[in-house]
Amino acid sequence: MVSSEYERRIAARFATFDQDGNGYIDREDFSGAAKALLAEFGVAARSDKGQALYAGAEAFWQGMAGIADRDGDQRINRDEFVNGAVKRLRDNPDRFAEIARPFLHAAIALADTDGDGTATVEDTARVLRILGADGEIAKAAAAALDTDGDGRVGEAEIVPAFARYFTVPE
């Protein structure tokens, strides 16, 4: 049962991970997100960037399953997600950042068109949109991630922000 404000916010974030909307988070949600990102940026799955993204998605799934899949069925339902966040991640964005980092690193690398280790704010918004954010919200979030105002977003900006969003009440 979702009771606290924190639990309500985390429960609402469940849909971000449940990419296919079937009521639970599983490996396919992570690989589906990787596939959609590759399609958006026109990158082949067998390329180095494609393989890194799929490996990052698998690492992210394994980390999430380790935190939240209490019954071991390789699926995380909403209650497991909330309980995992409350018991293992609340006020601990660093732990979440470590499981999300390989995927986010690969997603930024995918959107990095000039090889400088960062993506433009516009391309970051594309990533966020593919991952489920509404178009306007994705644009605003990407702009907010550009903390130094250089028009680019790197791993050092996106990983901690992503972790805070999913672990710490706003």
Helices and strands as residue ranges (DSSP letters): H 5-17, E 24-26, H 27-41, H 48-68, E 75-77, H 78-84, I 85-89, H 93-111, E 118-120, H 121-130, H 135-145, E 152-154, H 155-167
